[in-house]
């Protein structure tokens, strides 16, 4: 089994970011030496995945604070970063922890230690999600997953993909959606599965419903970028379609996410900020174009899945039905109190 490269490596002065745009064909690192370098890496999809963006954003801030250590500079960076990827909540979670430290008079080294702690916590959360998910997935043989939710998205073993890794002995096959237009499934999830020797097949996004109809899928599991207080899930575009199809064919649909993805201050899906990316990303890949530039197109990067389509939330503090989110909230409150 080949090792999946570390998606982030912080040397103290440089944040080395595995360039996910070049995978699976080339493993190379983008070296971010400044706050702006990391900000551009997030904007240009050098890295992605809500938990990993949360960590990278925190390192971006530490690089910026090294140049000018004050609260005003922090707020400027915070606002810029949150405007880049407004749907994912993990970034807000990480920056809030840094903000509280600065307000309480923390020194530079203390903030740097906190960022390392956030990174290690996310890795631990992934392990717990995988272990908890294994309790539900031990009976499933053929799994369908969407986008990329593994090490490349989290720094740990992953959320939805982490559950698959923990249950690998029981799984016969994983069906991986392409996840257009950026192909995070075809390029990144398939790359991770090939490294770990788990049998997989890449399918068209629009092929999922037919495979469910044919009885090829036992369960669907996805990650999340933000989950509201009442259980609505913002995740990669195409998730809602999968959830609707899964319900139609009586296939259990699971969402795997750490506590840091839950936004307990947000109620109702109408209040979730949904990122709309540049349409050029759906018009071609590299130098190849399949849609003329002057053709009008619409590209929302995320959609919203209602709680009634979800069987369980698989989290680092346990497995919960959508009507049990209040229990997750209590775990979150307890964790913050103990920090």
C-alpha angles and dihedrals in degrees: 000000000000122000120251107230119247108264093211131029119178114198097182094261104034133044108214109206122194103235102236092185089072097048137141093022100046133026107207136145129234109214114220112194099167141037089255091054091057092043090054091046090056092045094048095045096247081142132011141169122104099252093044092048088052090056096041091049090054091052089048089058094049090053089050094046091053087066097042119008108199140106094250092058090047093053092050091053092043093054093047094049095047090051090057098059105014098166100058112083102195091079091056089048093054095044092049090058091051091046092054091051093051091048089053092053100259119171125234095261092051091055091048090053089050091055091051087050092052090051093050091045091054090052090050091048090054091053091050092047089052092049093047092046091052088066089063101034103049090098097050121094105175117044131186120205134179133217118344121306103159136093092311090060101040113018089238129070089293139246113263091009089046089061089052091050092051091048097041095119091064098039119096097183144358121212111209121199115221089233101213143245097021095029096225089160099046094042106029110023091043088048091054094045091049089053092051095043095237111150111249144164126204114225136186113264089239092051095070097085092051092051090050090050090051092053095247096126125069098177143356123221128182138167128236140231097198134000121195128223089259097048106263112146126214109199141145114316109271095043093102092053091052092049093050092049092046090055091048091055096037094246118149114248119205134189118205118198141139124244088258089070094058115095101199091179092063122081127182125021092252088074096055110108107230118204117230111200131202112286092226088079090067095043097070150329123252109322093340116097125189099172123051114243093239093059112103115239139171124217123180108179094208140032132197126246118200119230095244089071093054123088097192142351107227108207141163090260097048144291117299138181115233091258089057099064090115087069090055089050091055091052089050092051091049092049093051091047091054095050 
